[in-house]
């Protein structure tokens, strides 16, 4: 039974934005923030960033309107990080919930 569940599970965060069969709908700010928090958690669990990021505070969630892109930039601040350049992490998500990347620069 567990094998069947695992095989039928979708990758990523489709449960936030999957609509009628094969169409996707744009997400609101609340859903985008939820996806960013889940990605932050995933990064700590895979040890790509330290566990202290689990208590990081949300700085902002803003829509980036570059040319034809409507991606979101969600940033978190970790006061436990001593290097200022690495105290803020930026997670980029498109309007449909697909992760585009993350970094410490915001670009």
LINNOR-V390350 format. One record per residue. N is the residue number from 1. OMEGA is omega in whole degrees, -180 to 180 (none if undefined). Layout:
# LINNOR-V390350
N,OMEGA  N,OMEGA
This chain:
# LINNOR-V390350
1,179  2,179  3,180  4,179  5,180  6,-179  7,-178  8,180  9,179  10,176  11,176  12,-173  13,-177  14,-177  15,178  16,-171  17,-180  18,-176  19,-174  20,174  21,-174  22,-180  23,176  24,177  25,178  26,-177  27,175  28,-176  29,-180  30,180  31,179  32,179  33,179  34,178  35,179  36,178  37,177  38,178  39,177  40,177  41,180  42,180  43,177  44,-180  45,178  46,176  47,175  48,173  49,-176  50,-180  51,-180  52,179  53,179  54,179  55,-179  56,180  57,178  58,177  59,-178  60,173  61,-175  62,176  63,179  64,-179  65,176  66,177  67,-177  68,-177  69,174  70,-179  71,177  72,175  73,180  74,-177  75,179  76,180  77,180  78,-177  79,180  80,179  81,-176  82,178  83,-177  84,-179  85,-179  86,-178  87,178  88,176  89,-179  90,178  91,-177  92,-176  93,177  94,-175  95,-180  96,176  97,-180  98,179  99,-179  100,178  101,177  102,177  103,180  104,-176  105,-178  106,-180  107,none
